[in-house]
Amino acid sequence: MPHSDLKDKLINYFLKFAELTQEEKQAIADSANILEFKKGTVLLEQGQISKEIYFVLKGCVREFYVIEGEEKTSNFFTEEQWVISLKSNTHKTPADHFYDCLEYCTLLVADEEKYNPMYEAFPRFERISIDILQHEFAVQQDMQATYVTNSAEQRYLNLLKNRPDLLQRVPQYQLASFIGVKPETLSRIRRRLAAK
């Protein structure tokens, strides 16, 4: 996909949150740093301080933790989702997780040097950014709540309903980790549901 189309995709995403003037649309397009990453690229390692935020234009990024030598998948970010290590990025503290590209990814890459001048030139962007952040936080909060209130089977059914594309894009052992079970338990859940 040409970068001009990807920039249009980015502008259309912002339009979901606010009307934009032609000048504001142009500022977004001009400042968009769109980069491509090979499958397997590590965007952030545990212990690094996050300096960049990403917006997924194409591809899938996984967030995971390493606990006692075992990878625990906590999230997948796909098209039109932000990848932000909020605590590390905001407070300049080492990240406690990893981000890696599960697929060939096309990402908008932004850092303070890029977005601070935009906030100065277009103060309204700060408000729009807060609205986007609040939206993302609400989505993550809902997802986290399902881990406390739902069974593993319910979490899998939620995945089927809300993010069915992940079942084709993500290895089963990572999906199992994401819903908090072992791969063999996920296989049993899938067999049980298929038999219904």
Secondary structure, DSSP 4 states (H G I P E B T S, - for coil): --HHHHHHHHHHHHHTT----HHHHHHHHHH--EEEE-TT-EEE-TTSBP--EEEEEES-EEEEEEETTEEEEEEEE-TT-EE--HHHHHHT-B-SSEEEESS-EEEEEE-HHHHHHHHHH-THHHHHHHHHHHHHHHHHHHHHHHHHHS-HHHHHHHHHHH-TTHHHHS-HHHHHHHHTS-HHHHHHHHHHHHH-
